[in-house]
Amino acid sequence: MKKTATILAAFAIALATTQAEDKIVIKGSDTLGAKMVPQQAEAYKAAGNSVSFEIAAEGSSTAFTNLLAGTADIGMSSRNIKSSERDEFIAKGQEIKEWVAGYDMIGVIVNENNGVENLSLEQVEQIFTGDITDWSEVGGAAGEISVYTRNTSSGTYKSFQEMAMDKRDYGASTQKMAGNEQIAAEVAKNANGIGYVGLAYVENDGIKAVKVDDIELDPKNAKDYPIARSLFFYTIKGQLSEAAEKFLTWATTDPKGGEIVESVGFIKP
């Protein structure tokens, strides 16, 4: 009896260990983590892969803090890793690996009833920095512009600042939102609202994407559109479980993984 109990206990420990190894923790970007990655995870499990996922979409900066802390297997980021962040890994004797998750175009969105259809990149900069404060200054009906942005932990916040604002500071009156869905919802409710979202979110009700420099927000224009970027997964070399590496390979190279990237509105790698 004692021998049987010992065998059963050993089996239970081995089973628990296996289950723990097959759980993949993914943290970081809201742009990736709100729609695309959860859908990839569900499709991956539906394909017969016995694995569980924990996905937390709290901003690109948290991808790197969680990888550093050992609380994530995979980091999601809508921007490149900063040199200062990479240095933190180097200081711990760790090396970061970058995987391209897809490509994105950041849409400048306004309320669907707004008469403005096109903005120059300079006008976008001036609106988001606070130099332009009324729609009449850019050919619209008179009304004070309400500007919605992502919060400071967001990779989109920083990417937009670099690509659309010449790295200038956001205006003091901008209202910071937690994610793409929140910005889209606020602009849909506010006739004078403007914000920015990833390509996967521009079809939300009540909003429309304006052209930027006369270029329509459409994947076929990705090479010419002035606010386009890459999306990334990050991992620590030598510390990725077999299950996590298998999922990442599938997500970035398998046709089914690519279909999901495109189905949510991004451009597959």
Secondary structure by P-SEA (a helix, b strand, c coil): caaaaaaaaaaaaaaaaaaaaabbbbbbbccccccaaaaaaaaaaaacccbbbbbbcccaaaaaaaaaaccccbbbbcccccaaaaaaaaaacbbbbbbbcbbbbbbbccccccccccccaaaaaaaaaccccccccccccbbbbbbbbbccccaaaaaaaacccccccccccbbbbccaaaaaaaaaacccccccccccccccccbbbbbccccccccccccccccccccccccccccccaaaaaaaaaacccaaaaaaaaaaccccc
